[in-house]
């Protein structure tokens, strides 16, 4: 049975446990936990950890740095390429070609080098499509996936910041009193793009019963990413990051599957194997994300001196290093991861 004594401020662990107790497509295999623990422990013991967690200072002021990190997380989702299409890639600085999240980070740094208006909420609120297209432009003119959805997110962000927080994310941090849990709650309340939850329908006594399953991937990872800025601003500290859960995306279940902690049904494995799209909010996708949360939680219970967020990051880096040798990830086009 899946159990934890840890705080569950958003009800994520409880809701996802309920999903897995009635799962049809994904099975948890706790007997594989030692193998996963070994891989994660080895990563934490390597010199790569500090290099991978370092967050270079991007601006002179604290206000601009937190605005930068927040805005990256506003558009931090869905980087994989459609079949038979080239992968979005960014060259910045010259001669340095990067993909995925690193390419997104390069877009922001590239823009800041020429014009800092990308951090201006008033500009974001009315950001023209042509500007967004140029901002996200990849090598060879290849557009970033979900380009329009990212623009919508940036516009919503600008509007909300102007209406409620004088245009500055720092004001949200102050309202949250630098508490990760309070910050996540504010993000999901004010910004629809951060309110990552699914609705799962089951039949009970001949009636359809709806259960809300929260994941809050980007809201939680935003709080965690901000905590890295303490390296540059010693008086800055985000508290309660130890209460965050895994950031349920498409990479973490990929490595958990490779480690044997989660197993897909034959039908789901075939779908994922041929690159079929899984609909956002489908039972298959909800089960995969729920297994991701609990896969990380089971590892955390065996490495208590590390948080779920730290373990998630370690698994993400392990997956990146092994990606060519493991089974493909599931494909769901969504703004939530």
ZAMARGU-4260 file (C-alpha; in steps of 0.2 Angstrom, whole numbers, plus 5000, padded with zeros to 4 digits):
<rodrens>
0) 5000/5000/5000 | 5006/5018/4996 | 5008/5027/5012 | 5017/5043/5018 | 5018/5053/5034
5) 5024/5068/5025 | 5014/5084/5024 | 5002/5085/5009 | 4997/5103/5008 | 4989/5102/4990
10) 4982/5085/4992 | 4993/5078/4978 | 4999/5063/4986 | 4982/5058/4992 | 4973/5061/4976
15) 4986/5052/4965 | 4986/5037/4978 | 4968/5035/4974 | 4971/5035/4956 | 4984/5021/4957
20) 4973/5011/4969 | 4961/5009/4954 | 4973/5010/4940 | 4970/5001/4923 | 4985/5006/4913
25) 5000/5009/4925 | 5007/4998/4939 | 5019/5003/4953 | 5033/4990/4957 | 5040/4995/4974
30) 5052/4980/4973 | 5062/4991/4960 | 5064/5005/4973 | 5082/4999/4978 | 5088/5001/4960
35) 5081/5018/4959 | 5088/5023/4976 | 5105/5017/4970 | 5105/5027/4954 | 5099/5043/4963
40) 5112/5041/4977 | 5125/5039/4964 | 5120/5055/4956 | 5120/5065/4972 | 5137/5058/4976
45) 5144/5064/4959 | 5152/5081/4955 | 5139/5085/4942 | 5126/5090/4956 | 5133/5107/4959
50) 5136/5111/4941 | 5118/5106/4936 | 5110/5115/4951 | 5119/5131/4948 | 5108/5146/4942
55) 5119/5159/4934 | 5114/5177/4940 | 5105/5185/4925 | 5102/5203/4932 | 5110/5215/4944
60) 5094/5217/4955 | 5084/5204/4965 | 5068/5210/4957 | 5074/5207/4940 | 5081/5190/4944
65) 5065/5183/4952 | 5055/5191/4937 | 5067/5181/4925 | 5065/5164/4934 | 5046/5166/4936
70) 5044/5171/4917 | 5054/5156/4912 | 5042/5145/4921 | 5027/5153/4913 | 5032/5145/4897
75) 5042/5130/4903 | 5032/5116/4894 | 5032/5104/4879 | 5048/5104/4870 | 5048/5088/4861
80) 5046/5087/4842 | 5032/5080/4832 | 5037/5064/4822 | 5045/5068/4806 | 5048/5086/4811
85) 5065/5094/4816 | 5068/5097/4835 | 5067/5115/4840 | 5085/5121/4844 | 5093/5138/4849
90) 5110/5144/4845 | 5116/5156/4859 | 5129/5162/4862 | 5136/5160/4845 | 5142/5142/4842
95) 5132/5135/4857 | 5117/5124/4851 | 5105/5119/4865 | 5088/5111/4865 | 5073/5109/4877
100) 5073/5119/4893 | 5091/5125/4890 | 5085/5132/4873 | 5071/5141/4882 | 5083/5148/4895
105) 5094/5154/4880 | 5079/5163/4872 | 5077/5174/4888 | 5096/5177/4890 | 5097/5181/4871
110) 5083/5194/4873 | 5090/5202/4889 | 5107/5205/4880 | 5098/5216/4867 | 5082/5223/4877
115) 5076/5220/4894 | 5058/5223/4890 | 5054/5204/4891 | 5054/5207/4910 | 5041/5221/4908
120) 5024/5216/4913 | 5016/5230/4902 | 5025/5224/4887 | 5020/5206/4890 | 5002/5211/4892
125) 5001/5217/4874 | 5015/5207/4867 | 5013/5205/4848 | 5013/5188/4840 | 5028/5194/4828
130) 5038/5198/4844 | 5034/5181/4852 | 5039/5172/4836 | 5056/5181/4835 | 5059/5179/4854
135) 5056/5160/4853 | 5064/5158/4835 | 5075/5142/4833 | 5089/5138/4822 | 5083/5137/4804
140) 5067/5146/4808 | 5060/5131/4817 | 5046/5137/4829 | 5045/5131/4847 | 5031/5119/4850
145) 5014/5127/4856 | 5021/5144/4851 | 5003/5152/4852 | 5000/5145/4869 | 5016/5152/4876
150) 5011/5169/4870 | 4994/5167/4878 | 5003/5163/4895 | 5014/5178/4893 | 5000/5190/4890
155) 4990/5183/4904 | 5005/5185/4916 | 5007/5203/4911 | 4989/5207/4914 | 4988/5199/4931
160) 5005/5206/4936 | 4999/5224/4932 | 4981/5222/4939 | 4986/5214/4956 | 5005/5216/4959
165) 5011/5232/4951 | 5019/5223/4937 | 5032/5214/4948 | 5033/5195/4953 | 5043/5201/4969
170) 5026/5207/4976 | 5019/5189/4974 | 5034/5183/4984 | 5031/5196/4997 | 5013/5191/4999
175) 5018/5173/5000 | 5031/5178/5014 | 5044/5168/5004 | 5034/5152/5008 | 5034/5139/4994
180) 5017/5132/4999 | 5009/5149/5000 | 5018/5154/4983 | 5011/5139/4974 | 4993/5143/4981
185) 4994/5161/4974 | 5001/5155/4957 | 4986/5143/4954 | 4974/5156/4961 | 4979/5171/4950
190) 4986/5162/4934 | 4975/5149/4925 | 4991/5143/4916 | 4998/5137/4933 | 4982/5128/4939
195) 4987/5111/4934 | 4974/5098/4939 | 4964/5085/4930 | 4947/5078/4932 | 4946/5059/4933
200) 4929/5051/4930 | 4924/5034/4938 | 4908/5024/4939 | 4901/5021/4956 | 4884/5014/4960
205) 4879/5017/4942 | 4884/5035/4943 | 4898/5045/4936 | 4909/5052/4950 | 4922/5065/4946
210) 4938/5066/4956 | 4950/5082/4955 | 4968/5076/4954 | 4980/5091/4957 | 4998/5090/4950
215) 5003/5108/4950 | 5020/5104/4941 | 5025/5121/4935 | 5019/5131/4950 | 5029/5119/4961
220) 5045/5119/4950 | 5044/5138/4950 | 5045/5139/4969 | 5059/5126/4968 | 5069/5136/4955
225) 5067/5152/4964 | 5076/5144/4979 | 5092/5142/4969 | 5094/5161/4969 | 5099/5160/4987
230) 5117/5157/4980 | 5117/5175/4973 | 5106/5183/4987 | 5112/5177/5004 | 5097/5185/5013
235) 5084/5177/5001 | 5077/5160/5006 | 5062/5150/5001 | 5055/5140/5015 | 5045/5124/5015
240) 5052/5117/4998 | 5053/5100/5007 | 5034/5099/5006 | 5034/5100/4987 | 5030/5084/4977
245) 5038/5078/4961 | 5035/5088/4946 | 5025/5077/4935 | 5031/5079/4917 | 5035/5067/4903
250) 5054/5064/4907 | 5052/5058/4925 | 5040/5043/4921 | 5052/5039/4907 | 5067/5036/4918
255) 5056/5028/4932 | 5050/5016/4919 | 5068/5012/4914 | 5072/5009/4932 | 5057/4996/4933
260) 5047/5006/4946 | 5032/5009/4934 | 5026/4997/4921 | 5013/5001/4907 | 5000/4989/4901
265) 5003/4981/4884 | 4991/4993/4876 | 4998/5009/4884 | 5016/5003/4881 | 5012/5000/4862
270) 5004/5018/4861 | 5019/5026/4869 | 5031/5015/4859 | 5023/5021/4842 | 5023/5039/4848
275) 5004/5041/4848 | 4997/5056/4857 | 4989/5054/4874 | 4975/5066/4877 | 4977/5079/4891
280) 4967/5073/4905 | 4964/5055/4899 | 4965/5041/4911 | 4981/5035/4904 | 4989/5052/4906
285) 4983/5054/4924 | 4989/5037/4929 | 5006/5040/4922 | 5008/5057/4931 | 5001/5049/4947
290) 5014/5035/4946 | 5027/5049/4943 | 5022/5057/4959 | 5023/5041/4969 | 5038/5034/4961
295) 5048/5049/4967 | 5039/5048/4984 | 5044/5030/4987 | 5062/5035/4983 | 5061/5049/4995
300) 5056/5038/5009 | 5072/5028/5007 | 5083/5044/5005 | 5075/5055/5019 | 5089/5068/5019
305) 5084/5073/5001 | 5067/5081/4996 | 5055/5075/4983 | 5060/5091/4972 | 5079/5086/4974
310) 5076/5068/4969 | 5065/5074/4954 | 5079/5085/4948 | 5091/5070/4950 | 5080/5059/4940
315) 5078/5072/4926 | 5097/5074/4924 | 5099/5055/4924 | 5086/5053/4911 | 5094/5067/4900
320) 5111/5057/4901 | 5103/5040/4897 | 5089/5046/4885 | 5097/5038/4869 | 5096/5021/4878
325) 5079/5020/4886 | 5061/5018/4880 | 5052/5034/4873 | 5042/5046/4884 | 5024/5048/4882
330) 5017/5062/4871 | 5004/5074/4877 | 5003/5092/4871 | 4999/5102/4886 | 5004/5119/4894
335) 5006/5110/4911 | 5022/5101/4907
</rodrens>
